Amino acid sequence: MSILVGLLLVVAIIAITYIGVEVLGLSALFGIVLPYVAVACFIIGFIYRIVKWAKSPVPFRIPTTCGQQKSLDFIKQNKIENPSSKGWVVVRMILEVLTFRSLFRNTKAELTEDGNLAYQWEKWLWLFALMFHWGFFFVLVRHLRFITDPVPGFVQLWEKIDGVFWVNLQALYLTGFIMVAGLGLLLCRRLFLDKVRYISLLNDYFPLFLLLGIGCSGILMRYLTHVDVTRIKELAMGWVTFNPTVPGDISIMFYIHLALVCVLLIYFPLSKLMHAGGIFFSPTRNMANNNRMVRHENPWNPVVKVHTYEEYEDEFRDKMRAVGLPLDKDE
């Protein structure tokens, strides 16, 4: 049911955009108003979630570790898996963000015919996630050409590298196809693996269908419908200069692509996609495991009024003496 609802939501967005632009002529609404609303929702929502996480108390030092902790001098420490300093925490975080290092260690547990539990390496999730995330990142880098004038040199350089293959006299950007392939494989994993499908919810399927819609509509614009790129850049430059105008007719495929992107921006701070920012605030990742060297005190602990034993004895001395209890001070 969640699969169907997620797919229907994306289809509904496409249908609403088509009717709004082609039938009702609301190109200014979908081309100007909606992008500004989406960006505002994304920025405000993103900052709100980050600030909320930053204010959350961390009462214990709880880094996730899977290697030798710093101990005696003759015992070799695993500085990345079990960092004891901020410098090695930074190294660990860089590897986590750029290469999904912990996901690379993903294992699969299965019962053998003998009834024993066997563990196997499971690298497919790591590979699919890497394809999508890096593909998506480089697609975003290429899209900087629409909101910059002049186009930065690194964007032009990456376009040459990404479009090294040519088909029918036009560059074939590989990262777009890698991104869509990664998304498709992640979706297939949820659809065809029983255990994963059992725990998957609407908020797992909807982002996948939404991102697939964005990727596929972008590929259709680039290689099949051939939209007017000059007009699109004119519209995009109007956004960033706060002087937007709809420059004549633009293909409906562009408005569909734009509407899906805007929905993604609005949905992003409300969803699991916020792990993009939340990973930096995860105490299991951003803390050094130095419990043996430094006492960790919770700075959010409230001031508690204590009742010492001396005060307790002063309060109940007569009663304690009457029942024969020993006293530290017998006045």
C-alpha positions as CSV (number, residue, x, y, z in Angstrom):
1,M,0.0,0.0,0.0
2,S,2.8,2.4,0.9
3,I,4.4,1.7,-2.5
4,L,1.3,2.6,-4.4
5,V,0.6,5.7,-2.3
6,G,4.1,7.0,-2.8
7,L,3.9,6.5,-6.5
8,L,0.5,8.1,-6.8
9,L,1.7,11.2,-4.9
10,V,4.4,11.8,-7.4
11,V,1.9,11.2,-10.3
12,A,-0.4,13.7,-8.6
13,I,2.3,16.3,-8.5
14,I,3.0,15.8,-12.2
15,A,-0.7,16.0,-13.1
16,I,-1.3,19.1,-11.0
17,T,1.7,20.8,-12.7
18,Y,0.5,19.8,-16.2
19,I,-3.1,21.1,-15.6
20,G,-1.8,24.3,-13.9
21,V,0.6,25.2,-16.7
22,E,-1.0,23.8,-19.8
23,V,-4.7,24.2,-19.0
24,L,-4.9,27.1,-16.6
25,G,-1.8,29.0,-17.8
26,L,-0.3,29.4,-14.3
27,S,3.3,29.4,-15.5
28,A,4.2,32.3,-13.2
29,L,2.9,30.4,-10.1
30,F,4.8,27.3,-10.9
31,G,7.9,29.1,-12.4
32,I,8.3,32.0,-9.9
33,V,6.1,31.7,-6.7
34,L,6.6,28.0,-6.1
35,P,10.4,28.1,-6.3
36,Y,10.7,31.0,-3.8
37,V,8.3,29.3,-1.4
38,A,10.2,26.0,-1.7
39,V,13.6,27.6,-1.1
40,A,12.2,29.5,1.9
41,C,10.7,26.4,3.4
42,F,14.0,24.4,2.9
43,I,16.2,27.1,4.5
44,I,13.9,27.7,7.5
45,G,13.2,24.1,8.0
46,F,16.8,23.0,7.7
47,I,18.0,25.7,10.1
48,Y,15.3,24.8,12.6
49,R,16.1,21.1,12.6
50,I,19.9,21.8,13.0
51,V,19.4,24.3,15.8
52,K,17.0,21.8,17.6
53,W,19.6,19.0,17.3
54,A,22.4,21.3,18.5
55,K,20.4,22.2,21.6
56,S,19.6,18.5,22.4
57,P,21.5,17.3,25.5
58,V,24.0,14.5,25.2
59,P,24.2,13.1,28.8
60,F,26.7,10.4,28.0
61,R,29.7,9.9,25.7
62,I,28.3,7.3,23.3
63,P,30.5,7.1,20.2
64,T,30.0,3.9,18.1
65,T,33.3,2.0,18.0
66,C,34.5,-1.2,16.5
67,G,38.2,-1.2,17.1
68,Q,40.8,-1.1,19.8
69,Q,40.5,1.8,22.2
70,K,43.6,3.8,23.3
71,S,45.1,1.9,26.2
72,L,48.6,0.9,27.2
73,D,51.5,2.1,25.0
74,F,52.3,-1.4,23.7
75,I,48.6,-2.0,22.5
76,K,48.0,-0.6,19.0
77,Q,45.0,1.7,18.9
78,N,42.6,1.8,16.0
79,K,42.6,5.6,15.7
80,I,39.9,5.8,13.0
81,E,37.4,3.2,14.3
82,N,38.0,4.3,17.9
83,P,39.2,7.9,17.9
84,S,40.5,9.4,21.2
85,S,41.1,13.0,19.8
86,K,39.1,15.5,17.9
87,G,41.6,15.3,14.9
88,W,40.8,11.6,14.4
89,V,37.1,12.3,14.9
90,V,37.4,14.7,11.9
91,V,39.1,12.0,9.8
92,R,36.5,9.5,10.7
93,M,33.7,12.0,9.8
94,I,35.2,12.8,6.5
95,L,35.5,9.1,5.6
96,E,31.9,8.6,6.7
97,V,30.5,11.5,4.7
98,L,32.5,10.9,1.5
99,T,32.7,7.1,1.4
100,F,30.0,5.9,3.7
101,R,32.6,3.9,5.6
102,S,30.3,2.4,8.2
103,L,27.8,1.3,5.5
104,F,30.7,-0.5,3.7
105,R,30.9,-2.8,6.7
106,N,27.3,-3.8,6.3
107,T,26.8,-7.6,6.9
108,K,23.9,-10.0,6.2
109,A,22.9,-12.6,8.8
110,E,21.3,-15.9,7.6
111,L,20.5,-19.2,9.1
112,T,22.3,-22.1,7.5
113,E,20.8,-25.5,6.8
114,D,22.5,-26.7,10.0
115,G,20.7,-24.1,12.0
116,N,23.8,-22.0,12.6
117,L,23.9,-18.2,12.2
118,A,26.2,-17.2,9.4
119,Y,27.3,-13.6,8.5
120,Q,28.2,-12.5,5.0
121,W,29.4,-9.2,3.6
122,E,26.7,-7.2,2.0
123,K,28.1,-4.5,-0.2
124,W,25.2,-3.8,-2.5
125,L,23.5,-1.2,-0.3
126,W,26.9,0.7,0.0
127,L,27.4,0.6,-3.7
128,F,23.9,1.8,-4.6
129,A,24.0,4.6,-2.0
130,L,27.4,5.7,-3.3
131,M,26.1,5.8,-6.9
132,F,23.1,7.9,-6.0
133,H,24.7,10.4,-3.6
134,W,27.8,11.1,-5.7
135,G,25.7,11.2,-8.9
136,F,23.3,13.6,-7.3
137,F,26.1,15.8,-6.0
138,F,27.8,16.1,-9.4
139,V,24.5,16.8,-11.1
140,L,24.0,19.7,-8.7
141,V,27.5,21.0,-9.6
142,R,26.6,21.0,-13.2
143,H,23.3,22.9,-12.5
144,L,25.3,25.8,-11.1
145,R,25.7,26.9,-14.7
146,F,22.1,28.0,-14.7
147,I,22.4,30.4,-11.7
148,T,25.9,31.9,-12.3
149,D,27.2,34.3,-14.8
150,P,29.9,33.9,-15.8
151,V,29.9,30.1,-15.2
152,P,32.8,29.2,-12.7
153,G,35.7,27.4,-14.2
154,F,35.3,24.3,-12.1
155,V,31.8,23.8,-13.4
156,Q,32.9,24.1,-17.0
157,L,35.8,21.6,-16.2
158,W,33.4,19.1,-14.6
159,E,31.0,19.4,-17.6
160,K,33.9,18.4,-19.9
161,I,34.8,15.4,-17.7
162,D,31.2,14.3,-17.1
163,G,30.3,14.7,-20.8
164,V,33.3,12.9,-22.2
165,F,31.1,10.6,-24.3
166,W,29.1,12.1,-27.2
167,V,25.9,10.7,-28.8
168,N,24.3,12.4,-31.8
169,L,26.6,15.4,-31.5
170,Q,25.7,16.1,-27.8
171,A,27.4,15.3,-24.6
172,L,26.1,12.3,-22.6
173,Y,26.4,13.3,-18.9
174,L,27.2,10.1,-17.1
175,T,26.4,11.3,-13.5
176,G,22.7,11.8,-14.3
177,F,22.4,8.2,-15.4
178,I,24.5,6.9,-12.5
179,M,22.2,8.8,-10.1
180,V,19.0,7.4,-11.6
181,A,20.6,3.9,-11.7
182,G,21.5,4.1,-8.0
183,L,17.9,5.3,-7.1
184,G,16.4,2.5,-9.2
185,L,18.6,-0.1,-7.5
186,L,17.7,1.2,-4.0
187,L,14.1,1.0,-4.9
188,C,14.4,-2.5,-6.2
189,R,16.1,-3.5,-3.0
190,R,13.0,-2.3,-1.0
191,L,10.6,-4.0,-3.5
192,F,12.2,-7.4,-3.8
193,L,13.9,-8.1,-0.5
194,D,11.2,-9.4,1.8
195,K,12.8,-8.2,5.1
196,V,13.5,-4.7,3.8
197,R,10.0,-4.4,2.2
198,Y,8.5,-5.4,5.6
199,I,10.0,-2.5,7.4
200,S,9.6,0.1,4.6
201,L,7.0,2.8,5.0
202,L,5.6,5.6,2.9
203,N,8.3,8.0,4.0
204,D,10.8,5.5,2.5
205,Y,9.1,5.1,-0.9
206,F,7.9,8.6,-1.5
207,P,11.5,10.2,-1.5
208,L,12.7,7.5,-3.9
209,F,9.8,8.0,-6.3
210,L,10.2,11.8,-6.1
211,L,14.0,11.7,-6.7
212,L,13.4,9.2,-9.6
213,G,10.9,11.6,-11.1
214,I,13.4,14.4,-10.9
215,G,16.1,12.4,-12.4
216,C,14.0,10.9,-15.2
217,S,12.4,14.2,-16.1
218,G,15.8,15.8,-16.3
219,I,17.1,13.1,-18.6
220,L,14.0,13.5,-20.8
221,M,14.6,17.3,-21.0
222,R,18.2,16.8,-21.9
223,Y,18.0,14.1,-24.5
224,L,14.4,13.8,-25.8
225,T,12.2,16.9,-25.5
226,H,15.2,19.4,-26.0
227,V,14.0,22.4,-24.0
228,D,15.2,25.9,-24.6
229,V,18.2,26.1,-22.2
230,T,18.6,29.9,-22.9
231,R,15.1,30.7,-21.5
232,I,15.7,28.4,-18.6
233,K,18.9,30.2,-17.6
234,E,17.1,33.5,-18.1
235,L,14.4,32.4,-15.6
236,A,17.0,31.0,-13.2
237,M,19.1,34.2,-13.2
238,G,15.9,36.1,-12.5
239,W,15.5,34.0,-9.3
240,V,18.9,34.7,-8.0
241,T,18.7,38.4,-8.8
242,F,15.2,38.7,-7.4
243,N,13.9,40.0,-10.7
244,P,12.1,36.9,-12.1
245,T,10.1,36.8,-15.2
246,V,8.8,33.9,-17.3
247,P,10.6,34.3,-20.6
248,G,8.0,33.1,-23.1
249,D,7.0,29.4,-23.6
250,I,9.1,26.8,-21.9
251,S,8.5,23.1,-22.3
252,I,6.0,21.5,-19.8
253,M,8.6,19.0,-19.0
254,F,10.7,21.8,-17.4
255,Y,7.8,22.8,-15.2
256,I,7.2,19.2,-14.1
257,H,10.9,18.9,-13.3
258,L,10.9,22.1,-11.4
259,A,7.7,21.2,-9.5
260,L,9.2,17.9,-8.4
261,V,12.4,19.7,-7.2
262,C,10.3,22.3,-5.3
263,V,8.3,19.5,-3.5
264,L,11.6,17.8,-2.6
265,L,12.9,21.1,-1.1
266,I,9.7,21.5,0.9
267,Y,9.7,17.9,2.0
268,F,13.4,17.7,2.8
269,P,13.5,19.2,6.3
270,L,10.5,17.1,7.4
271,S,11.9,13.8,6.3
272,K,14.6,11.2,6.8
273,L,16.6,13.1,4.1
274,M,17.7,15.4,6.9
275,H,20.4,12.8,7.7
276,A,22.5,14.9,5.3
277,G,22.8,17.5,8.0
278,G,22.0,15.4,11.0
279,I,25.1,13.1,10.6
280,F,27.3,16.0,11.9
281,F,25.2,16.2,15.1
282,S,25.1,12.5,15.8
283,P,26.9,11.8,19.1
284,T,27.7,8.3,18.0
285,R,29.9,9.8,15.3
286,N,31.1,13.2,16.4
287,M,32.4,12.4,19.8
288,A,35.9,11.1,20.8
289,N,36.0,7.9,22.8
290,N,38.3,9.3,25.6
291,N,36.3,8.0,28.6
292,R,39.5,6.7,30.2
293,M,41.3,10.0,29.9
294,V,38.7,12.7,30.4
295,R,35.7,12.8,32.8
296,H,32.6,13.6,30.7
297,E,30.2,15.9,32.5
298,N,26.8,16.6,31.2
299,P,26.5,20.5,30.9
300,W,22.7,20.3,30.8
301,N,22.4,18.6,34.3
302,P,20.1,20.8,36.4
303,V,21.2,22.0,39.8
304,V,19.9,19.5,42.3
305,K,19.4,20.3,46.0
306,V,21.0,17.4,47.9
307,H,20.2,16.3,51.4
308,T,23.4,15.1,53.0
309,Y,23.7,12.4,55.6
310,E,24.8,15.0,58.2
311,E,21.7,17.0,57.5
312,Y,19.6,13.8,57.7
313,E,21.1,12.9,61.0
314,D,20.6,16.4,62.4
315,E,16.9,16.2,61.4
316,F,16.2,12.7,62.8
317,R,18.8,12.4,65.6
318,D,16.3,12.0,68.4
319,K,14.3,9.4,66.6
320,M,17.5,7.5,65.6
321,R,18.8,7.6,69.2
322,A,15.4,6.3,70.5
323,V,15.5,3.2,68.3
324,G,19.2,2.5,68.9
325,L,20.6,3.5,65.6
326,P,24.3,4.4,65.5
327,L,25.1,8.2,65.2
328,D,28.1,9.9,63.8
329,K,27.5,12.8,66.2
330,D,25.8,12.2,69.5
331,E,25.0,15.6,70.8
